[in-house]
């Protein structure tokens, strides 16, 4: 049966201007509440009977994010004071309003399962099936949010003995290299180099993500370091639909680049979208990330981060070849069969006296596999590359939506596992609202 995509009857702003009953139904109908209820409800008829309306509790937890109710205590107070709100959340008039402890036990049951991640994937797959996600470009970025508690004071480490000065002998160096390799192999997955993630299964990558609140640092627009104690949310967003295709929750200290490969593998293994480009900022400029995108049969549009690299003779700042008089060759096209970039003679060569001397080539061809980091399709510096890179702002807009309208920066839990429930709820409600 052919699926015909219907035009949207209202935008997200009109959705939030609806009456509460219609609004809650429109958003929560996208989520499979039956599977969530089955996950948290009692599995056996034996034991004490449960008097709680778990289905209504789940709905009211979602509504807390929709209505921007800051705390669970405020939610319970409104359920006590507003009968219409209580009915809109699915409670009966005769139902007792659950206590904070009851809601806490509900969060514990959600924490012990991965039901929210599964529901997030279901919503995205449904949007793909119905034709709402037709993106060919994905933007990846991270956003930070603070933890509920302050950081614990640092423990003073004992001073290490000063190292022996001078060059090591060959035997000492070989022993030191062997010791370093053993130390690297015994480190946790996310403490190793990014290249170690390439051949690790997706399930293990997601299971090993550190989630405890830690100190994080990033540079602001003025180039100054900004510190915070808390977490990071890593998002892979469709640039035209602005759906969150994949999300990852981590400690604030995790390097942004170390979350890219789990997001990319999640898109490849779980969604099977016909994507062409993956765009990211300079914080993701690592060779293993380019390698992962290439394995997926897609192209990387990632800002270049120059790291103590000298000037390359015969090439410009975008790695395009230059002529004898240092004019840059123009990017012409990309041959996907041979993975080759084609550059043609610069305009300045039309009236150059050296043009007919056999010194300058008319055409240059470069295989992108010779250096995936420097050569991308379309080529760096071209107008096509710049136009695709501009789409990356979609993920920044989504980050702003989550913080301003869905309470991402209002974490009310103390541990990383519970803060992850908050993050999963926020991303799920955002996609359901879409």
C-alpha positions in Angstrom: 0.0 0.0 0.0 1.4 3.4 -1.0 1.7 5.9 1.8 0.8 9.4 0.8 2.1 12.1 3.0 -0.6 14.5 4.1 0.1 18.2 4.4 0.6 19.5 7.9 -2.6 21.1 9.3 -0.8 23.0 12.0 2.7 23.9 13.1 4.3 23.2 16.5 3.3 26.6 17.8 -0.4 26.0 17.0 -0.1 22.7 18.7 1.0 24.4 21.9 -1.9 26.9 21.6 -4.5 24.1 21.6 -6.8 23.3 24.5 -5.0 21.0 27.0 -7.1 17.9 26.1 -6.4 18.2 22.4 -2.8 19.1 22.9 -2.0 16.2 25.2 -3.8 13.7 22.9 -2.0 15.0 19.8 1.5 14.7 21.4 1.1 11.5 23.5 -0.8 9.6 20.8 2.6 9.3 19.0 4.0 7.2 21.9 3.1 3.5 22.5 1.8 3.9 26.1 0.7 0.2 26.2 4.3 -1.1 26.0 5.5 1.5 28.6 2.6 0.5 31.0 3.4 -3.2 30.5 7.1 -2.5 31.5 6.2 -0.8 34.8 3.1 -2.7 35.8 3.1 -5.7 38.1 3.8 -8.9 36.2 2.0 -11.3 38.6 -1.4 -11.4 40.2 0.3 -12.6 43.4 1.3 -10.2 46.2 -0.3 -6.9 47.3 -2.7 -5.3 44.8 -1.6 -2.1 43.1 -3.9 0.8 43.5 -2.0 3.2 41.4 -3.1 4.3 38.0 0.3 3.8 36.2 -1.1 4.7 32.8 -2.2 8.1 34.1 1.1 8.5 36.0 3.1 8.0 32.8 0.9 10.6 31.0 1.2 13.1 33.8 5.0 12.7 33.7 5.0 13.5 30.0 2.6 16.4 30.6 5.0 17.8 33.2 7.5 18.4 30.4 4.8 19.8 28.0 3.5 22.3 30.5 7.0 23.1 31.8 6.2 22.2 35.4 9.6 22.4 37.1 9.3 19.8 39.9 7.4 16.7 40.7 6.1 18.4 43.8 4.5 21.1 41.7 3.0 18.5 39.4 1.4 16.7 42.4 0.1 20.1 43.8 -1.6 20.9 40.5 -3.2 17.4 40.3 -4.6 18.1 43.8 -5.8 21.6 43.0 -7.0 21.3 39.4 -9.6 18.6 38.7 -9.8 19.3 35.0 -6.0 18.9 34.7 -6.2 15.7 36.7 -8.8 14.3 34.3 -6.8 15.5 31.2 -3.8 13.4 32.6 -5.9 10.3 32.5 -6.8 10.0 36.2 -10.3 9.2 37.3 -12.2 11.4 39.8 -12.0 8.5 42.3 -8.2 8.0 41.9 -5.9 9.2 44.6 -3.1 11.5 43.5 0.2 9.6 43.7 2.8 10.7 46.1 6.4 11.8 45.3 7.5 8.3 46.4 5.2 6.7 43.9 6.5 8.8 41.1 10.1 8.0 42.3 9.4 4.3 42.1 8.0 4.8 38.6 11.2 6.5 37.5 13.2 3.7 39.1 11.3 1.1 37.0 11.9 3.2 33.8 15.6 3.5 34.8 16.0 -0.3 35.0 14.7 -0.8 31.5 15.5 0.7 28.1 11.9 1.3 27.2 12.3 5.0 26.6 15.1 4.5 24.0 12.9 1.9 22.3 9.9 4.2 22.2 12.2 7.0 20.8 13.2 4.6 18.0 9.6 3.7 17.3 8.6 7.3 16.9 11.4 8.0 14.5 10.6 4.9 12.4 7.0 5.8 12.3 7.9 9.3 11.1 10.1 7.8 8.4 7.3 5.4 7.3 4.8 8.2 7.0 7.2 10.4 5.0 8.0 13.1 7.5 11.7 12.3 7.5 13.2 12.6 4.0 16.5 14.2 4.9 19.7 13.5 3.0 21.9 15.3 5.6 22.4 14.8 9.3 23.9 17.3 11.7 25.7 16.2 14.8 26.5 18.3 17.8 26.5 18.3 21.6 24.9 20.5 24.3 25.7 20.7 28.0 23.4 21.0 31.0 24.2 21.2 34.6 23.7 18.6 37.3 21.5 19.0 40.3 24.3 18.8 42.9 27.6 20.6 43.2 30.9 18.8 42.5 32.6 17.1 45.3 36.0 18.6 46.3 38.9 17.1 44.5 41.2 14.6 46.3 44.8 15.7 46.3 46.9 13.2 44.5 50.3 12.2 45.8 53.2 13.9 44.0 54.9 11.5 41.5 58.6 11.0 41.4 60.4 13.2 38.9 61.2 11.4 35.7 64.7 10.7 34.6 65.9 13.3 32.2 67.5 12.6 28.8 66.7 10.2 26.0 65.8 6.6 26.9 68.0 3.8 25.7 66.6 1.4 23.1 65.7 -1.3 25.6 64.1 1.3 28.0 62.1 2.8 25.1 60.9 -0.6 23.9 59.8 -1.5 27.5 58.1 1.9 27.9 56.2 1.5 24.6 55.1 -2.0 25.6 53.9 -0.7 29.0 52.0 2.1 27.3 50.2 -0.3 24.9 49.2 -2.5 27.9 47.9 0.5 29.8 45.9 1.7 26.7 44.4 -1.8 26.3 43.2 -1.9 29.9 41.5 1.5 29.8 37.7 1.8 29.7 36.4 2.1 26.1 35.8 5.9 26.3 39.2 6.6 27.8 40.9 5.1 24.8 41.5 6.9 21.5 38.5 7.3 19.1 40.0 4.8 16.6 39.3 2.0 19.2 35.5 2.5 18.6 35.5 1.6 14.9 35.2 -2.2 15.3 33.2 -2.2 18.6 29.5 -3.3 18.3 26.8 -0.6 18.8 25.3 -2.3 21.9 28.7 -2.2 23.7 29.3 1.4 22.6 26.1 2.6 24.1 26.4 0.4 27.3 29.9 1.8 28.1 29.1 5.5 27.9 30.1 7.2 31.2 27.0 8.8 32.8 28.1 10.2 36.2 28.2 14.0 36.5 31.7 15.4 35.8 33.3 18.7 35.1 33.2 19.8 31.5 34.8 22.7 29.6 34.2 24.4 26.3 35.1 27.7 24.6 32.4 30.3 24.2 32.0 32.7 21.3 34.7 35.0 22.8 37.3 32.2 22.9 37.1 31.9 26.7 36.8 28.6 28.6 33.4 28.0 30.2 33.3 25.3 32.9 30.2 23.4 34.2 29.5 20.4 36.4 27.0 18.0 34.8 26.2 16.2 31.6 26.2 16.4 27.8 23.5 15.5 25.4 24.7 14.4 21.9 22.2 14.7 19.1 22.1 13.6 15.5 19.4 15.7 13.8 17.9 15.6 10.3 18.7 19.0 8.9 15.4 19.6 7.0 12.9 17.7 9.2 14.7 18.6 12.5 13.8 15.3 14.0 16.2 13.8 16.6 17.4 10.6 14.7 19.8 9.5 17.5 20.6 10.8 21.0 23.3 9.9 23.5 23.6 11.0 27.1 27.0 11.2 28.7 29.1 12.8 31.5 30.1 16.4 30.9 33.8 15.5 30.6 33.3 13.2 27.5 35.0 14.6 24.4 32.4 15.5 21.7 34.2 13.4 19.1 34.0 10.2 21.2 30.2 10.3 20.8 30.1 10.6 17.0 30.8 7.0 16.1 28.0 5.6 18.4 25.5 8.1 16.8 26.7 7.2 13.3 26.4 3.5 13.9 23.0 3.9 15.4 21.8 5.7 12.3 23.2 3.0 10.1 22.0 0.0 12.0 18.6 1.1 13.3 17.2 3.6 10.7 18.5 2.6 7.3 17.9 6.1 5.8 19.2 7.0 2.3 21.6 9.7 3.6 24.4 11.4 1.7 26.1 13.8 4.1 27.2 14.0 7.7 28.0 17.5 8.9 29.7 18.5 12.1 31.8 21.4 13.5 35.6 21.4 14.1 35.3 19.5 17.4 34.7 16.3 15.4 37.7 16.6 13.1 39.2 13.2 13.8 40.3 10.6 11.2 38.3 7.7 12.7 35.1 9.7 12.3 35.8 10.3 8.6 36.6 6.5 8.3 33.2 5.6 9.9 31.3 7.9 7.5 33.2 6.5 4.6 32.3 2.9 5.7 28.6 4.0 5.6 29.0 5.1 2.0 28.4 8.8 2.8 30.4 12.0 2.7 31.8 14.0 5.6 31.3 17.8 5.7 33.3 18.6 8.8 35.1 21.8 9.6 38.9 21.4 9.5 40.7 21.9 12.8 44.4 22.8 12.0 46.6 21.2 14.6 50.2 22.4 14.5 50.4 21.5 10.8 52.8 23.3 8.5 51.9 24.7 5.1 51.7 22.1 2.3 53.7 23.2 -0.7 51.7 23.1 -3.9 48.2 23.3 -2.2 46.0 26.1 -0.8 44.3 26.2 2.6 41.5 24.0 1.3 44.0 21.4 -0.1 43.2 22.3 -3.7 46.3 22.0 -5.9 47.8 25.3 -7.1 49.5 26.2 -10.3 53.1 27.4 -10.9 52.0 31.0 -9.9 50.1 29.7 -6.8 46.6 30.2 -8.2 44.1 27.6 -6.8 42.6 25.0 -9.1 38.8 25.0 -9.2 36.7 22.1 -8.0 34.7 20.7 -10.9 33.0 17.4 -9.9 33.2 14.2 -8.0 33.2 10.7 -9.6 31.5 8.3 -7.1 32.6 5.2 -9.0 36.3 5.9 -8.5 35.9 8.2 -5.5 37.8 10.9 -7.3 37.7 14.7 -7.1 38.3 16.6 -10.3 39.9 20.1 -10.3 40.2 22.2 -13.4 42.7 25.0 -14.4 42.2 28.4 -12.6 40.7 31.3 -14.4 43.9 33.3 -14.1 45.6 30.7 -16.4 43.6 31.9 -19.4 46.0 34.8 -20.1 49.0 33.4 -18.3 52.2 33.3 -20.4 53.1 29.9 -18.8 49.8 28.3 -19.9 51.3 27.0 -23.2 54.7 26.1 -21.8 53.7 22.7 -20.5 54.3 23.6 -16.9 50.7 23.7 -15.6 48.3 20.8 -15.9 44.8 21.4 -17.2 43.1 18.9 -14.9 44.0 17.4 -11.5 42.3 14.3 -10.0 42.6 13.3 -6.4 41.2 10.2 -4.7 39.5 11.0 -1.5 40.7 7.8 0.0 44.3 9.1 -0.1 43.3 11.3 2.9 39.7 11.2 4.0 40.3 14.1 6.4 41.4 16.6 3.8 39.5 15.5 0.7 35.7 15.3 0.9 33.0 15.4 -1.7 32.1 18.1 -2.5 35.6 19.5 -2.1 36.5 21.8 0.8 36.2 25.5 0.0 33.7 25.0 -2.8 30.3 26.7 -2.7 28.5 23.3 -2.6 30.6 22.4 0.6 29.7 25.7 2.2 26.0 25.3 1.4 25.9 21.8 3.0 27.8 22.9 6.1 25.3 25.7 6.7 22.7 23.0 7.3 24.5 22.2 10.5 22.7 25.0 12.3 19.6 22.7 12.5 21.1 20.8 15.4 21.9 24.1 17.2 18.2 25.1 16.9 17.1 21.7 18.3 19.4 22.1 21.2 17.9 25.5 21.9 14.3 24.1 21.7 15.1 21.4 24.2 16.5 23.9 26.7 13.9 26.6 26.3 10.7 24.7 25.8 11.3 21.1 27.1 13.3 21.7 30.3 16.5 20.0 29.3 18.5 22.3 31.6 16.2 21.6 34.5 17.6 18.3 35.9 15.9 17.4 39.2 17.8 14.1 39.9 21.1 13.5 41.6 22.5 10.5 39.8 23.5 10.1 36.2 21.2 7.2 35.6 18.2 9.2 36.7 19.4 12.3 34.8 19.4 10.0 31.7 15.7 9.3 32.2 15.2 13.1 32.2 17.1 13.4 28.9 15.3 10.5 27.3 11.9 11.9 28.3 12.8 15.3 26.8 14.0 13.9 23.4 11.0 11.6 23.3 8.5 14.4 23.9 10.2 16.6 21.4 9.9 14.0 18.6 6.4 13.2 19.6 5.5 16.9 19.4 7.0 17.0 15.9 
